Amino acid sequence: MDKAAERGRDRRKEPRAEPGLRSVWLRPRRTSRGEPPLRLDRIVEAAVALLDEEGIDRLTMRRLAERLSVAAPSLYWHVDTKDDVLDLAVDAIFSEPPPTAGSADGWRDDVSAVLTTWRAALLRHPWAAAVPARRRPTIGPNFLAWMEFLQATLVRAGFTGKGLSAATWALYNHVMGSTASEAALRITDEERRVGQERLRADGDRYPTLAACGYLYDDDWDGSFTTGLRYLLDGLAAQLPSAG
């Protein structure tokens, strides 16, 4: 029996995942005898590079295999689908440990630090901001370490129960939503100019947008920082100590 057939036979002996477990992080890992044809870390490294260069829509198992100079079936030792590759790639960009926690009084600084670093990681790999929209849970070990830091900081500040959950997801949605918008928006200077002129021409219908230069508002850093400060002000007002 050749090696490919033997690997296929061993794979059929592997335990099957529970129905409904789509995530690569939740399915049982293969433990077949013999060495895998390709190391997982090489697949993930190549996937991140391909995604950085060409974007999420250009990622296919065939293109990834070509980048690794292997046949596509070699990938399936570790992953079953393109979505598995995306799960692994997203977790890889969060491999840097989260910031060190401070005191309970400094919880706002800690939240700001972790979300600012989180945003920077996404902007270095803008394809990653679109992954949550694919309805895959982000539960890799690296990303969970960042979520643990965020929730532990909020608990240290005094949030509990449903308030903790609401605070966590408000902050999560701020960093993910703002980064996704920044990464996805493509508008030329001419489109800004002509679009704003049309808003001014239709000023009776859109007086505020015309007056405030809606289409010229591209201070992503400032909007993120100010929006985060507004969120933190609102969250701080919910704590018992604020009363």
Secondary structure, 3 states (H helix, E strand, C coil): CCHHHHHHHHHHCCCCCCCCCCCCCCCCCCCCCCCCCCCHHHHHHHHHHHHHHHCHHHCCHHHHHHHHCCCHHHHHHCCCCHHHHHHHHHHHCCCCCCCCCCCHHHHHHHHHHHHHHHHHHHHHCHHHHHHHHHCCCCCCHHHHHHHHHHHHHHHHHCCCHHHHHHHHHHHHHHHHHHHHHHHHCCCCHHHHHHHHHHHHHCCCCCHHHHHCCHHHCCCHHHHHHHHHHHHHHHHHCCCHHHC
